[in-house]
Amino acid sequence: MAILFYQMFIVFTLLITRLIAPRKLVLAALLWTALTVVNLFYPPLIILQLAVIWITFGLLNPNQKHTAGSQQ
């Protein structure tokens, strides 16, 4: 259960970063990535955590372009 709460904490911090300082979202994701690589030694957990970080980043990224259904 602790792993699930930690992943939710990562999502929460990225969400808060997106709301407070959207330009720092990449930095926050990179910091979480660095912490993951330095602190974890169990490959499945590393993969899970990196997926959570970068999928959340992809969903929250303020610079992403939505092309489906939009006319430019």
CHARMM internal coordinates of N, CA and C (Angstrom, degrees):
IC EDIT
DIST 1 N 1 CA 1.4400
DIST 1 CA 1 C 1.5217
ANGL 1 N 1 CA 1 C 111.65
DIST 1 C 2 N 1.3164
ANGL 1 CA 1 C 2 N 116.68
DIHE 1 N 1 CA 1 C 2 N -31.57
DIST 2 N 2 CA 1.4596
ANGL 1 C 2 N 2 CA 120.40
DIHE 1 CA 1 C 2 N 2 CA -179.65
DIST 2 CA 2 C 1.5255
ANGL 2 N 2 CA 2 C 111.22
DIHE 1 C 2 N 2 CA 2 C -63.51
DIST 2 C 3 N 1.3250
ANGL 2 CA 2 C 3 N 117.16
DIHE 2 N 2 CA 2 C 3 N -35.59
DIST 3 N 3 CA 1.4674
ANGL 2 C 3 N 3 CA 120.39
DIHE 2 CA 2 C 3 N 3 CA 179.09
DIST 3 CA 3 C 1.5174
ANGL 3 N 3 CA 3 C 109.98
DIHE 2 C 3 N 3 CA 3 C -63.68
DIST 3 C 4 N 1.3183
ANGL 3 CA 3 C 4 N 117.07
DIHE 3 N 3 CA 3 C 4 N -43.13
DIST 4 N 4 CA 1.4645
ANGL 3 C 4 N 4 CA 121.49
DIHE 3 CA 3 C 4 N 4 CA 179.19
DIST 4 CA 4 C 1.5276
ANGL 4 N 4 CA 4 C 110.97
DIHE 3 C 4 N 4 CA 4 C -62.10
DIST 4 C 5 N 1.3167
ANGL 4 CA 4 C 5 N 117.46
DIHE 4 N 4 CA 4 C 5 N -44.55
DIST 5 N 5 CA 1.4611
ANGL 4 C 5 N 5 CA 120.73
DIHE 4 CA 4 C 5 N 5 CA 178.54
DIST 5 CA 5 C 1.5303
ANGL 5 N 5 CA 5 C 111.61
DIHE 4 C 5 N 5 CA 5 C -63.95
DIST 5 C 6 N 1.3173
ANGL 5 CA 5 C 6 N 116.88
DIHE 5 N 5 CA 5 C 6 N -37.16
DIST 6 N 6 CA 1.4607
ANGL 5 C 6 N 6 CA 120.36
DIHE 5 CA 5 C 6 N 6 CA 179.11
DIST 6 CA 6 C 1.5284
ANGL 6 N 6 CA 6 C 110.65
DIHE 5 C 6 N 6 CA 6 C -66.38
DIST 6 C 7 N 1.3323
ANGL 6 CA 6 C 7 N 116.70
DIHE 6 N 6 CA 6 C 7 N -40.13
DIST 7 N 7 CA 1.4635
ANGL 6 C 7 N 7 CA 120.10
DIHE 6 CA 6 C 7 N 7 CA 177.33
DIST 7 CA 7 C 1.5304
ANGL 7 N 7 CA 7 C 110.31
DIHE 6 C 7 N 7 CA 7 C -65.54
DIST 7 C 8 N 1.3136
ANGL 7 CA 7 C 8 N 117.27
DIHE 7 N 7 CA 7 C 8 N -38.66
DIST 8 N 8 CA 1.4630
ANGL 7 C 8 N 8 CA 120.57
DIHE 7 CA 7 C 8 N 8 CA 177.12
DIST 8 CA 8 C 1.5297
ANGL 8 N 8 CA 8 C 110.31
DIHE 7 C 8 N 8 CA 8 C -65.90
DIST 8 C 9 N 1.3294
ANGL 8 CA 8 C 9 N 117.39
DIHE 8 N 8 CA 8 C 9 N -35.36
DIST 9 N 9 CA 1.4594
ANGL 8 C 9 N 9 CA 121.57
DIHE 8 CA 8 C 9 N 9 CA 176.60
DIST 9 CA 9 C 1.5307
ANGL 9 N 9 CA 9 C 110.84
DIHE 8 C 9 N 9 CA 9 C -63.75
DIST 9 C 10 N 1.3240
ANGL 9 CA 9 C 10 N 116.68
DIHE 9 N 9 CA 9 C 10 N -40.40
DIST 10 N 10 CA 1.4606
ANGL 9 C 10 N 10 CA 120.86
DIHE 9 CA 9 C 10 N 10 CA 176.88
DIST 10 CA 10 C 1.5216
ANGL 10 N 10 CA 10 C 110.02
DIHE 9 C 10 N 10 CA 10 C -61.26
DIST 10 C 11 N 1.3248
ANGL 10 CA 10 C 11 N 117.00
DIHE 10 N 10 CA 10 C 11 N -48.37
DIST 11 N 11 CA 1.4646
ANGL 10 C 11 N 11 CA 121.30
DIHE 10 CA 10 C 11 N 11 CA 179.02
DIST 11 CA 11 C 1.5272
ANGL 11 N 11 CA 11 C 109.74
DIHE 10 C 11 N 11 CA 11 C -59.74
DIST 11 C 12 N 1.3255
ANGL 11 CA 11 C 12 N 117.20
DIHE 11 N 11 CA 11 C 12 N -43.50
DIST 12 N 12 CA 1.4636
ANGL 11 C 12 N 12 CA 122.09
DIHE 11 CA 11 C 12 N 12 CA 179.96
DIST 12 CA 12 C 1.5244
ANGL 12 N 12 CA 12 C 111.29
DIHE 11 C 12 N 12 CA 12 C -60.91
DIST 12 C 13 N 1.3347
ANGL 12 CA 12 C 13 N 117.17
DIHE 12 N 12 CA 12 C 13 N -45.14
DIST 13 N 13 CA 1.4641
ANGL 12 C 13 N 13 CA 118.99
DIHE 12 CA 12 C 13 N 13 CA -178.97
DIST 13 CA 13 C 1.5266
ANGL 13 N 13 CA 13 C 111.31
DIHE 12 C 13 N 13 CA 13 C -66.64
DIST 13 C 14 N 1.3178
ANGL 13 CA 13 C 14 N 117.18
DIHE 13 N 13 CA 13 C 14 N -36.77
DIST 14 N 14 CA 1.4692
ANGL 13 C 14 N 14 CA 119.25
DIHE 13 CA 13 C 14 N 14 CA 177.16
DIST 14 CA 14 C 1.5230
ANGL 14 N 14 CA 14 C 110.80
DIHE 13 C 14 N 14 CA 14 C -68.54
DIST 14 C 15 N 1.3095
ANGL 14 CA 14 C 15 N 117.02
DIHE 14 N 14 CA 14 C 15 N -37.22
DIST 15 N 15 CA 1.4621
ANGL 14 C 15 N 15 CA 120.76
DIHE 14 CA 14 C 15 N 15 CA 177.39
DIST 15 CA 15 C 1.5289
ANGL 15 N 15 CA 15 C 110.94
DIHE 14 C 15 N 15 CA 15 C -65.13
DIST 15 C 16 N 1.3119
ANGL 15 CA 15 C 16 N 117.25
DIHE 15 N 15 CA 15 C 16 N -44.98
DIST 16 N 16 CA 1.4669
ANGL 15 C 16 N 16 CA 121.60
DIHE 15 CA 15 C 16 N 16 CA 178.34
DIST 16 CA 16 C 1.5313
ANGL 16 N 16 CA 16 C 110.09
DIHE 15 C 16 N 16 CA 16 C -62.79
DIST 16 C 17 N 1.3300
ANGL 16 CA 16 C 17 N 116.61
DIHE 16 N 16 CA 16 C 17 N -41.79
DIST 17 N 17 CA 1.4614
ANGL 16 C 17 N 17 CA 120.21
DIHE 16 CA 16 C 17 N 17 CA 177.33
DIST 17 CA 17 C 1.5243
ANGL 17 N 17 CA 17 C 110.14
DIHE 16 C 17 N 17 CA 17 C -60.65
DIST 17 C 18 N 1.3210
ANGL 17 CA 17 C 18 N 116.83
DIHE 17 N 17 CA 17 C 18 N -42.00
DIST 18 N 18 CA 1.4760
ANGL 17 C 18 N 18 CA 120.99
DIHE 17 CA 17 C 18 N 18 CA 179.34
DIST 18 CA 18 C 1.5234
ANGL 18 N 18 CA 18 C 111.15
DIHE 17 C 18 N 18 CA 18 C -62.00
DIST 18 C 19 N 1.3277
ANGL 18 CA 18 C 19 N 116.96
DIHE 18 N 18 CA 18 C 19 N -37.92
DIST 19 N 19 CA 1.4565
ANGL 18 C 19 N 19 CA 120.80
DIHE 18 CA 18 C 19 N 19 CA -178.38
DIST 19 CA 19 C 1.5261
ANGL 19 N 19 CA 19 C 112.62
DIHE 18 C 19 N 19 CA 19 C -76.30
DIST 19 C 20 N 1.3303
ANGL 19 CA 19 C 20 N 116.77
DIHE 19 N 19 CA 19 C 20 N -39.63
DIST 20 N 20 CA 1.4611
ANGL 19 C 20 N 20 CA 121.15
DIHE 19 CA 19 C 20 N 20 CA -174.82
DIST 20 CA 20 C 1.5314
ANGL 20 N 20 CA 20 C 112.21
DIHE 19 C 20 N 20 CA 20 C -87.24
DIST 20 C 21 N 1.3176
ANGL 20 CA 20 C 21 N 117.03
DIHE 20 N 20 CA 20 C 21 N -45.09
DIST 21 N 21 CA 1.4700
ANGL 20 C 21 N 21 CA 121.19
DIHE 20 CA 20 C 21 N 21 CA -176.23
DIST 21 CA 21 C 1.5248
ANGL 21 N 21 CA 21 C 109.51
DIHE 20 C 21 N 21 CA 21 C -141.68
DIST 21 C 22 N 1.3249
ANGL 21 CA 21 C 22 N 117.96
DIHE 21 N 21 CA 21 C 22 N 78.56
DIST 22 N 22 CA 1.4669
ANGL 21 C 22 N 22 CA 120.92
DIHE 21 CA 21 C 22 N 22 CA -175.25
DIST 22 CA 22 C 1.5340
ANGL 22 N 22 CA 22 C 114.06
DIHE 21 C 22 N 22 CA 22 C -57.21
DIST 22 C 23 N 1.3177
ANGL 22 CA 22 C 23 N 117.62
DIHE 22 N 22 CA 22 C 23 N -30.22
DIST 23 N 23 CA 1.4642
ANGL 22 C 23 N 23 CA 119.94
DIHE 22 CA 22 C 23 N 23 CA -179.76
DIST 23 CA 23 C 1.5231
ANGL 23 N 23 CA 23 C 112.57
DIHE 22 C 23 N 23 CA 23 C -72.16
DIST 23 C 24 N 1.3144
ANGL 23 CA 23 C 24 N 117.50
DIHE 23 N 23 CA 23 C 24 N -14.29
DIST 24 N 24 CA 1.4673
ANGL 23 C 24 N 24 CA 121.82
DIHE 23 CA 23 C 24 N 24 CA 179.95
DIST 24 CA 24 C 1.5298
ANGL 24 N 24 CA 24 C 112.18
DIHE 23 C 24 N 24 CA 24 C -96.50
DIST 24 C 25 N 1.3237
ANGL 24 CA 24 C 25 N 117.42
DIHE 24 N 24 CA 24 C 25 N 5.61
DIST 25 N 25 CA 1.4668
ANGL 24 C 25 N 25 CA 120.76
DIHE 24 CA 24 C 25 N 25 CA -177.01
DIST 25 CA 25 C 1.5228
ANGL 25 N 25 CA 25 C 111.75
DIHE 24 C 25 N 25 CA 25 C -62.68
DIST 25 C 26 N 1.3222
ANGL 25 CA 25 C 26 N 117.42
DIHE 25 N 25 CA 25 C 26 N -41.23
DIST 26 N 26 CA 1.4681
ANGL 25 C 26 N 26 CA 120.27
DIHE 25 CA 25 C 26 N 26 CA 178.30
DIST 26 CA 26 C 1.5267
ANGL 26 N 26 CA 26 C 109.78
DIHE 25 C 26 N 26 CA 26 C -62.70
DIST 26 C 27 N 1.3191
ANGL 26 CA 26 C 27 N 116.77
DIHE 26 N 26 CA 26 C 27 N -43.29
DIST 27 N 27 CA 1.4599
ANGL 26 C 27 N 27 CA 120.73
DIHE 26 CA 26 C 27 N 27 CA 179.02
DIST 27 CA 27 C 1.5285
ANGL 27 N 27 CA 27 C 110.92
DIHE 26 C 27 N 27 CA 27 C -60.73
DIST 27 C 28 N 1.3224
ANGL 27 CA 27 C 28 N 117.22
DIHE 27 N 27 CA 27 C 28 N -43.83
DIST 28 N 28 CA 1.4678
ANGL 27 C 28 N 28 CA 120.68
DIHE 27 CA 27 C 28 N 28 CA 179.16
DIST 28 CA 28 C 1.5261
ANGL 28 N 28 CA 28 C 111.00
DIHE 27 C 28 N 28 CA 28 C -62.38
DIST 28 C 29 N 1.3310
ANGL 28 CA 28 C 29 N 117.26
DIHE 28 N 28 CA 28 C 29 N -42.55
DIST 29 N 29 CA 1.4652
ANGL 28 C 29 N 29 CA 120.54
DIHE 28 CA 28 C 29 N 29 CA 178.94
DIST 29 CA 29 C 1.5276
ANGL 29 N 29 CA 29 C 110.76
DIHE 28 C 29 N 29 CA 29 C -65.43
DIST 29 C 30 N 1.3182
ANGL 29 CA 29 C 30 N 116.78
DIHE 29 N 29 CA 29 C 30 N -39.11
DIST 30 N 30 CA 1.4618
ANGL 29 C 30 N 30 CA 119.96
DIHE 29 CA 29 C 30 N 30 CA 177.78
DIST 30 CA 30 C 1.5284
ANGL 30 N 30 CA 30 C 111.78
DIHE 29 C 30 N 30 CA 30 C -67.38
DIST 30 C 31 N 1.3231
ANGL 30 CA 30 C 31 N 117.03
DIHE 30 N 30 CA 30 C 31 N -37.74
DIST 31 N 31 CA 1.4740
ANGL 30 C 31 N 31 CA 119.97
DIHE 30 CA 30 C 31 N 31 CA 176.51
DIST 31 CA 31 C 1.5241
ANGL 31 N 31 CA 31 C 111.10
DIHE 30 C 31 N 31 CA 31 C -64.26
DIST 31 C 32 N 1.3231
ANGL 31 CA 31 C 32 N 116.94
DIHE 31 N 31 CA 31 C 32 N -43.48
DIST 32 N 32 CA 1.4678
ANGL 31 C 32 N 32 CA 119.91
DIHE 31 CA 31 C 32 N 32 CA 176.70
DIST 32 CA 32 C 1.5278
ANGL 32 N 32 CA 32 C 110.84
DIHE 31 C 32 N 32 CA 32 C -62.52
DIST 32 C 33 N 1.3243
ANGL 32 CA 32 C 33 N 116.93
DIHE 32 N 32 CA 32 C 33 N -38.30
DIST 33 N 33 CA 1.4615
ANGL 32 C 33 N 33 CA 120.76
DIHE 32 CA 32 C 33 N 33 CA 178.01
DIST 33 CA 33 C 1.5209
ANGL 33 N 33 CA 33 C 110.29
DIHE 32 C 33 N 33 CA 33 C -63.32
DIST 33 C 34 N 1.3241
ANGL 33 CA 33 C 34 N 116.96
DIHE 33 N 33 CA 33 C 34 N -45.76
DIST 34 N 34 CA 1.4691
ANGL 33 C 34 N 34 CA 120.74
DIHE 33 CA 33 C 34 N 34 CA 179.05
DIST 34 CA 34 C 1.5302
ANGL 34 N 34 CA 34 C 110.86
DIHE 33 C 34 N 34 CA 34 C -61.26
DIST 34 C 35 N 1.3276
ANGL 34 CA 34 C 35 N 116.84
DIHE 34 N 34 CA 34 C 35 N -44.21
DIST 35 N 35 CA 1.4706
ANGL 34 C 35 N 35 CA 120.03
DIHE 34 CA 34 C 35 N 35 CA 178.01
DIST 35 CA 35 C 1.5243
ANGL 35 N 35 CA 35 C 111.31
DIHE 34 C 35 N 35 CA 35 C -61.26
DIST 35 C 36 N 1.3086
ANGL 35 CA 35 C 36 N 116.57
DIHE 35 N 35 CA 35 C 36 N -38.74
DIST 36 N 36 CA 1.4664
ANGL 35 C 36 N 36 CA 120.91
DIHE 35 CA 35 C 36 N 36 CA 179.16
DIST 36 CA 36 C 1.5160
ANGL 36 N 36 CA 36 C 110.62
DIHE 35 C 36 N 36 CA 36 C -63.37
DIST 36 C 37 N 1.3241
ANGL 36 CA 36 C 37 N 116.57
DIHE 36 N 36 CA 36 C 37 N -48.72
DIST 37 N 37 CA 1.4617
ANGL 36 C 37 N 37 CA 120.84
DIHE 36 CA 36 C 37 N 37 CA -176.93
DIST 37 CA 37 C 1.5295
ANGL 37 N 37 CA 37 C 111.29
DIHE 36 C 37 N 37 CA 37 C -65.89
DIST 37 C 38 N 1.3111
ANGL 37 CA 37 C 38 N 117.24
DIHE 37 N 37 CA 37 C 38 N -37.69
DIST 38 N 38 CA 1.4645
ANGL 37 C 38 N 38 CA 120.87
DIHE 37 CA 37 C 38 N 38 CA -177.51
DIST 38 CA 38 C 1.5288
ANGL 38 N 38 CA 38 C 111.90
DIHE 37 C 38 N 38 CA 38 C -77.30
DIST 38 C 39 N 1.3279
ANGL 38 CA 38 C 39 N 117.95
DIHE 38 N 38 CA 38 C 39 N -39.02
DIST 39 N 39 CA 1.4589
ANGL 38 C 39 N 39 CA 120.84
DIHE 38 CA 38 C 39 N 39 CA -170.22
DIST 39 CA 39 C 1.5257
ANGL 39 N 39 CA 39 C 115.69
DIHE 38 C 39 N 39 CA 39 C -94.18
DIST 39 C 40 N 1.3089
ANGL 39 CA 39 C 40 N 118.74
DIHE 39 N 39 CA 39 C 40 N -21.48
DIST 40 N 40 CA 1.4597
ANGL 39 C 40 N 40 CA 119.70
DIHE 39 CA 39 C 40 N 40 CA -174.84
DIST 40 CA 40 C 1.5260
ANGL 40 N 40 CA 40 C 111.25
DIHE 39 C 40 N 40 CA 40 C -104.43
DIST 40 C 41 N 1.3262
ANGL 40 CA 40 C 41 N 115.03
DIHE 40 N 40 CA 40 C 41 N 146.22
DIST 41 N 41 CA 1.4597
ANGL 40 C 41 N 41 CA 120.64
DIHE 40 CA 40 C 41 N 41 CA -178.92
DIST 41 CA 41 C 1.5287
ANGL 41 N 41 CA 41 C 112.17
DIHE 40 C 41 N 41 CA 41 C -127.71
DIST 41 C 42 N 1.3257
ANGL 41 CA 41 C 42 N 117.68
DIHE 41 N 41 CA 41 C 42 N 1.38
DIST 42 N 42 CA 1.4612
ANGL 41 C 42 N 42 CA 122.32
DIHE 41 CA 41 C 42 N 42 CA -178.24
DIST 42 CA 42 C 1.5289
ANGL 42 N 42 CA 42 C 108.01
DIHE 41 C 42 N 42 CA 42 C -105.22
DIST 42 C 43 N 1.3509
ANGL 42 CA 42 C 43 N 118.01
DIHE 42 N 42 CA 42 C 43 N 106.31
DIST 43 N 43 CA 1.4660
ANGL 42 C 43 N 43 CA 121.54
DIHE 42 CA 42 C 43 N 43 CA -172.20
DIST 43 CA 43 C 1.5337
ANGL 43 N 43 CA 43 C 116.18
DIHE 42 C 43 N 43 CA 43 C -50.31
DIST 43 C 44 N 1.3396
ANGL 43 CA 43 C 44 N 120.75
DIHE 43 N 43 CA 43 C 44 N -43.36
DIST 44 N 44 CA 1.4752
ANGL 43 C 44 N 44 CA 117.59
DIHE 43 CA 43 C 44 N 44 CA 178.62
DIST 44 CA 44 C 1.5308
ANGL 44 N 44 CA 44 C 112.98
DIHE 43 C 44 N 44 CA 44 C -62.14
DIST 44 C 45 N 1.3078
ANGL 44 CA 44 C 45 N 117.17
DIHE 44 N 44 CA 44 C 45 N -35.08
DIST 45 N 45 CA 1.4578
ANGL 44 C 45 N 45 CA 120.67
DIHE 44 CA 44 C 45 N 45 CA 178.38
DIST 45 CA 45 C 1.5316
ANGL 45 N 45 CA 45 C 110.78
DIHE 44 C 45 N 45 CA 45 C -71.04
DIST 45 C 46 N 1.3152
ANGL 45 CA 45 C 46 N 116.62
DIHE 45 N 45 CA 45 C 46 N -37.25
DIST 46 N 46 CA 1.4643
ANGL 45 C 46 N 46 CA 120.27
DIHE 45 CA 45 C 46 N 46 CA 176.37
DIST 46 CA 46 C 1.5203
ANGL 46 N 46 CA 46 C 109.75
DIHE 45 C 46 N 46 CA 46 C -61.52
DIST 46 C 47 N 1.3200
ANGL 46 CA 46 C 47 N 117.28
DIHE 46 N 46 CA 46 C 47 N -46.33
DIST 47 N 47 CA 1.4656
ANGL 46 C 47 N 47 CA 121.66
DIHE 46 CA 46 C 47 N 47 CA 179.53
DIST 47 CA 47 C 1.5202
ANGL 47 N 47 CA 47 C 110.65
DIHE 46 C 47 N 47 CA 47 C -61.79
DIST 47 C 48 N 1.3275
ANGL 47 CA 47 C 48 N 117.20
DIHE 47 N 47 CA 47 C 48 N -45.06
DIST 48 N 48 CA 1.4602
ANGL 47 C 48 N 48 CA 121.29
DIHE 47 CA 47 C 48 N 48 CA 178.70
DIST 48 CA 48 C 1.5267
ANGL 48 N 48 CA 48 C 110.76
DIHE 47 C 48 N 48 CA 48 C -59.10
DIST 48 C 49 N 1.3066
ANGL 48 CA 48 C 49 N 116.18
DIHE 48 N 48 CA 48 C 49 N -48.83
DIST 49 N 49 CA 1.4595
ANGL 48 C 49 N 49 CA 119.81
DIHE 48 CA 48 C 49 N 49 CA -175.81
DIST 49 CA 49 C 1.5265
ANGL 49 N 49 CA 49 C 111.80
DIHE 48 C 49 N 49 CA 49 C -67.34
DIST 49 C 50 N 1.3164
ANGL 49 CA 49 C 50 N 117.87
DIHE 49 N 49 CA 49 C 50 N -41.20
DIST 50 N 50 CA 1.4618
ANGL 49 C 50 N 50 CA 120.12
DIHE 49 CA 49 C 50 N 50 CA 177.16
DIST 50 CA 50 C 1.5251
ANGL 50 N 50 CA 50 C 111.01
DIHE 49 C 50 N 50 CA 50 C -64.33
DIST 50 C 51 N 1.3191
ANGL 50 CA 50 C 51 N 117.02
DIHE 50 N 50 CA 50 C 51 N -37.51
DIST 51 N 51 CA 1.4675
ANGL 50 C 51 N 51 CA 120.33
DIHE 50 CA 50 C 51 N 51 CA 176.94
DIST 51 CA 51 C 1.5255
ANGL 51 N 51 CA 51 C 110.66
DIHE 50 C 51 N 51 CA 51 C -63.91
DIST 51 C 52 N 1.3178
ANGL 51 CA 51 C 52 N 117.06
DIHE 51 N 51 CA 51 C 52 N -43.79
DIST 52 N 52 CA 1.4665
ANGL 51 C 52 N 52 CA 120.79
DIHE 51 CA 51 C 52 N 52 CA 178.74
DIST 52 CA 52 C 1.5290
ANGL 52 N 52 CA 52 C 110.07
DIHE 51 C 52 N 52 CA 52 C -61.01
DIST 52 C 53 N 1.3166
ANGL 52 CA 52 C 53 N 116.92
DIHE 52 N 52 CA 52 C 53 N -44.90
DIST 53 N 53 CA 1.4693
ANGL 52 C 53 N 53 CA 121.17
DIHE 52 CA 52 C 53 N 53 CA -177.93
DIST 53 CA 53 C 1.5234
ANGL 53 N 53 CA 53 C 110.52
DIHE 52 C 53 N 53 CA 53 C -61.63
DIST 53 C 54 N 1.3182
ANGL 53 CA 53 C 54 N 117.26
DIHE 53 N 53 CA 53 C 54 N -52.47
DIST 54 N 54 CA 1.4573
ANGL 53 C 54 N 54 CA 119.87
DIHE 53 CA 53 C 54 N 54 CA -170.87
DIST 54 CA 54 C 1.5236
ANGL 54 N 54 CA 54 C 113.38
DIHE 53 C 54 N 54 CA 54 C -81.96
DIST 54 C 55 N 1.3091
ANGL 54 CA 54 C 55 N 118.56
DIHE 54 N 54 CA 54 C 55 N -26.13
DIST 55 N 55 CA 1.4732
ANGL 54 C 55 N 55 CA 119.85
DIHE 54 CA 54 C 55 N 55 CA 172.76
DIST 55 CA 55 C 1.5252
ANGL 55 N 55 CA 55 C 109.20
DIHE 54 C 55 N 55 CA 55 C -69.71
DIST 55 C 56 N 1.3276
ANGL 55 CA 55 C 56 N 116.43
DIHE 55 N 55 CA 55 C 56 N -42.79
DIST 56 N 56 CA 1.4697
ANGL 55 C 56 N 56 CA 119.89
DIHE 55 CA 55 C 56 N 56 CA 176.49
DIST 56 CA 56 C 1.5243
ANGL 56 N 56 CA 56 C 109.97
DIHE 55 C 56 N 56 CA 56 C -61.81
DIST 56 C 57 N 1.3183
ANGL 56 CA 56 C 57 N 117.25
DIHE 56 N 56 CA 56 C 57 N -44.33
DIST 57 N 57 CA 1.4660
ANGL 56 C 57 N 57 CA 120.78
DIHE 56 CA 56 C 57 N 57 CA 177.24
DIST 57 CA 57 C 1.5233
ANGL 57 N 57 CA 57 C 110.59
DIHE 56 C 57 N 57 CA 57 C -57.39
DIST 57 C 58 N 1.3121
ANGL 57 CA 57 C 58 N 116.71
DIHE 57 N 57 CA 57 C 58 N -45.95
DIST 58 N 58 CA 1.4581
ANGL 57 C 58 N 58 CA 120.67
DIHE 57 CA 57 C 58 N 58 CA 179.97
DIST 58 CA 58 C 1.5171
ANGL 58 N 58 CA 58 C 113.03
DIHE 57 C 58 N 58 CA 58 C -60.99
DIST 58 C 59 N 1.3162
ANGL 58 CA 58 C 59 N 116.45
DIHE 58 N 58 CA 58 C 59 N -35.73
DIST 59 N 59 CA 1.4618
ANGL 58 C 59 N 59 CA 120.18
DIHE 58 CA 58 C 59 N 59 CA 178.86
DIST 59 CA 59 C 1.5258
ANGL 59 N 59 CA 59 C 112.49
DIHE 58 C 59 N 59 CA 59 C -75.96
DIST 59 C 60 N 1.3197
ANGL 59 CA 59 C 60 N 117.08
DIHE 59 N 59 CA 59 C 60 N -28.99
DIST 60 N 60 CA 1.4656
ANGL 59 C 60 N 60 CA 121.06
DIHE 59 CA 59 C 60 N 60 CA -176.40
DIST 60 CA 60 C 1.5233
ANGL 60 N 60 CA 60 C 114.12
DIHE 59 C 60 N 60 CA 60 C -99.28
DIST 60 C 61 N 1.3096
ANGL 60 CA 60 C 61 N 118.34
DIHE 60 N 60 CA 60 C 61 N -9.77
DIST 61 N 61 CA 1.4576
ANGL 60 C 61 N 61 CA 122.35
DIHE 60 CA 60 C 61 N 61 CA -173.65
DIST 61 CA 61 C 1.5249
ANGL 61 N 61 CA 61 C 111.46
DIHE 60 C 61 N 61 CA 61 C -56.37
DIST 61 C 62 N 1.3200
ANGL 61 CA 61 C 62 N 117.35
DIHE 61 N 61 CA 61 C 62 N 117.15
DIST 62 N 62 CA 1.4638
ANGL 61 C 62 N 62 CA 120.42
DIHE 61 CA 61 C 62 N 62 CA -178.40
DIST 62 CA 62 C 1.5262
ANGL 62 N 62 CA 62 C 113.12
DIHE 61 C 62 N 62 CA 62 C -72.26
DIST 62 C 63 N 1.3206
ANGL 62 CA 62 C 63 N 117.89
DIHE 62 N 62 CA 62 C 63 N -15.60
DIST 63 N 63 CA 1.4561
ANGL 62 C 63 N 63 CA 121.46
DIHE 62 CA 62 C 63 N 63 CA -176.20
DIST 63 CA 63 C 1.5246
ANGL 63 N 63 CA 63 C 113.73
DIHE 62 C 63 N 63 CA 63 C -96.54
DIST 63 C 64 N 1.3204
ANGL 63 CA 63 C 64 N 117.53
DIHE 63 N 63 CA 63 C 64 N -0.68
DIST 64 N 64 CA 1.4588
ANGL 63 C 64 N 64 CA 118.54
DIHE 63 CA 63 C 64 N 64 CA -177.88
DIST 64 CA 64 C 1.5191
ANGL 64 N 64 CA 64 C 110.19
DIHE 63 C 64 N 64 CA 64 C -70.99
DIST 64 C 65 N 1.3060
ANGL 64 CA 64 C 65 N 116.16
DIHE 64 N 64 CA 64 C 65 N 146.89
DIST 65 N 65 CA 1.4485
ANGL 64 C 65 N 65 CA 121.50
DIHE 64 CA 64 C 65 N 65 CA -178.75
DIST 65 CA 65 C 1.5200
ANGL 65 N 65 CA 65 C 109.01
DIHE 64 C 65 N 65 CA 65 C -103.10
DIST 65 C 66 N 1.3188
ANGL 65 CA 65 C 66 N 115.72
DIHE 65 N 65 CA 65 C 66 N 126.25
DIST 66 N 66 CA 1.4570
ANGL 65 C 66 N 66 CA 120.80
DIHE 65 CA 65 C 66 N 66 CA 177.77
DIST 66 CA 66 C 1.5243
ANGL 66 N 66 CA 66 C 107.96
DIHE 65 C 66 N 66 CA 66 C -92.47
DIST 66 C 67 N 1.3153
ANGL 66 CA 66 C 67 N 116.50
DIHE 66 N 66 CA 66 C 67 N 109.75
DIST 67 N 67 CA 1.4577
ANGL 66 C 67 N 67 CA 119.50
DIHE 66 CA 66 C 67 N 67 CA -177.46
DIST 67 CA 67 C 1.5108
ANGL 67 N 67 CA 67 C 112.32
DIHE 66 C 67 N 67 CA 67 C -99.19
DIST 67 C 68 N 1.2999
ANGL 67 CA 67 C 68 N 118.82
DIHE 67 N 67 CA 67 C 68 N -22.17
DIST 68 N 68 CA 1.4513
ANGL 67 C 68 N 68 CA 121.01
DIHE 67 CA 67 C 68 N 68 CA -178.72
DIST 68 CA 68 C 1.5211
ANGL 68 N 68 CA 68 C 110.56
DIHE 67 C 68 N 68 CA 68 C -70.04
DIST 68 C 69 N 1.3026
ANGL 68 CA 68 C 69 N 116.29
DIHE 68 N 68 CA 68 C 69 N 118.16
DIST 69 N 69 CA 1.4575
ANGL 68 C 69 N 69 CA 120.21
DIHE 68 CA 68 C 69 N 69 CA 176.72
DIST 69 CA 69 C 1.5028
ANGL 69 N 69 CA 69 C 115.62
DIHE 68 C 69 N 69 CA 69 C 82.00
DIST 69 C 70 N 1.3266
ANGL 69 CA 69 C 70 N 117.93
DIHE 69 N 69 CA 69 C 70 N -1.09
DIST 70 N 70 CA 1.4648
ANGL 69 C 70 N 70 CA 119.15
DIHE 69 CA 69 C 70 N 70 CA -179.68
DIST 70 CA 70 C 1.5211
ANGL 70 N 70 CA 70 C 109.63
DIHE 69 C 70 N 70 CA 70 C -105.33
DIST 70 C 71 N 1.3099
ANGL 70 CA 70 C 71 N 115.73
DIHE 70 N 70 CA 70 C 71 N 146.18
DIST 71 N 71 CA 1.4579
ANGL 70 C 71 N 71 CA 120.77
DIHE 70 CA 70 C 71 N 71 CA 178.04
DIST 71 CA 71 C 1.5075
ANGL 71 N 71 CA 71 C 108.78
DIHE 70 C 71 N 71 CA 71 C -109.99
DIST 71 C 72 N 1.3305
ANGL 71 CA 71 C 72 N 115.71
DIHE 71 N 71 CA 71 C 72 N 129.92
DIST 72 N 72 CA 1.4559
ANGL 71 C 72 N 72 CA 120.17
DIHE 71 CA 71 C 72 N 72 CA -179.69
DIST 72 CA 72 C 1.4910
ANGL 72 N 72 CA 72 C 110.73
DIHE 71 C 72 N 72 CA 72 C -128.28
END
COOR INIT
IC SEED 1 N 1 CA 1 C
IC BUILD
